[in-house]
Amino acid sequence: MNDPHAARKPKTQIVVVGGGAGGLELVRRLGAHFGRERFDIILIERNHTHIWKPLLHEVAAGSLDANLDEVGYRSHGHRWGYRFFLGSLESIDRERRRVGVAAIRDERGEILIDAHEIRYDYLVLAVGAIANDFGVAGVREHCMFLDDRTQADRFRQRLLDHCLRVSRGQVVDPAADLRVEIAIVGGGATGVELAAELYNAAAGLRHYGLETFDESRLHVTLVEAGPRLLPALPEKLAEAARAELENLGVRVLTRTNVVRATREGVETSAGERIAADIRVWAAGVRGAEFLRDIAGLETSRSCQLVVRPTLQTTRDERIYAMGDCACLVPPGETHPVPPRAQAAHQMAATVFANLRRTIEGGAPLEDFVYRDKGSLVSLSRFSTVGSLMGNLVGGRMAIEGRLARLVYMSLYRMHLIGIHGWLKGLALIAIGHVNQVVRPRLKLH
């Protein structure tokens, strides 16, 4: 006879830290598969909502209203069988299997929730990455970043403030030649896409009360240290992107190192001072500093957690790392898996499979194999360039124009299906098409 007073066996607790593209997809899979009866799936995330990181340049320019496209973790967790804890990772106790979560404070600095610990049986770190300033003087103090929704919103507000200043100045003195000067450091996908999106937004401002402002009042300088833009793309496509940007009015500088950032602009190694009202740093990513040797785990020079091919950390098989915060050099390769959204999605599938195999027993763990699907870069409504690779085309194919735009848009649709499932994902895609027609072209608040 069962003893009703017998202590129940504690649930197996799987804690995922970080609700980005990979982390959110992982907790959805775990919750849907294991359920709440014997398992407790927990997501720890410092933000209340999720926005797909590749869209942050559109949020920054005002072309995308994140309030309509964001995903609330609490409602998503209720639907898919995991629990959401608001907070930031502070520590890991590997012996006791506990993660420390920092205290939560309100806007006045008063504590709402004290620092506390959460038990885990298995821990997955998916905390993403931050912009890499490479130690350049003044960058942290005087440049803006696009690492998260808060930073994108801050950029949009500052951009609108400067556009309003210029528009008003032209009304007061029509002969004045006033401009909004923006310097973007980094010629990768983020820098290139932001530069193009800014001109798209500027062209629409005249319809929203800034009658004297248009794209001719915007001056963007894009600075890249390497020999060309978009090193992940074939040179022909990179040159096509550069030509499109220059046609819009962007000043593109390659083989140019920024050595200092100030309140007035940025300075190059050649001695040029580029004046800029807004300075954006998009020159690469690195792991967050708090990850360096956390709990004795092995980290790379760029503060990423070094993992085995199974995506388990090298010093603790119960702790996994995935996405931009993980450093994996595949066997036979010399460079780690690149910090890209497609890698995070693929890693989520491998971590899910390995957790299942560990918990359910029997099958050996599988190694992660990165399958490069290619790279796509959107120049807003003006153009899209990219290359498709691997199983998609049986090799490598460069694409431009409408086909590239169609494939680029499909990436976000697959992300929606990945985090919501097919039914709700398809419904949200349909709603997105309706919103493009009925909602304002720009978000100005």
GIVENUR-V34360 format. One record per helix or strand of 3 or more residues. SS is the DSSP state (~ for helix, > for strand). FROM is the first residue (numbers start at 1). LEN is the number of residues. Records with the same first field share a line. If there is no record, write none. Layout:
SS = FROM-LEN / FROM-LEN
This chain:
> = 12-6 / 39-7 / 83-4 / 89-5 / 98-4 / 111-3 / 116-4 / 122-4 / 180-6 / 218-6 / 251-3 / 258-4 / 265-4 / 273-3 / 278-4 / 305-3 / 316-6 / 374-6 / 383-8 / 395-6
~ = 21-14 / 53-9 / 66-4 / 73-8 / 139-4 / 149-24 / 189-20 / 215-3 / 235-14 / 289-3 / 294-3 / 323-3 / 341-20 / 401-20 / 422-17
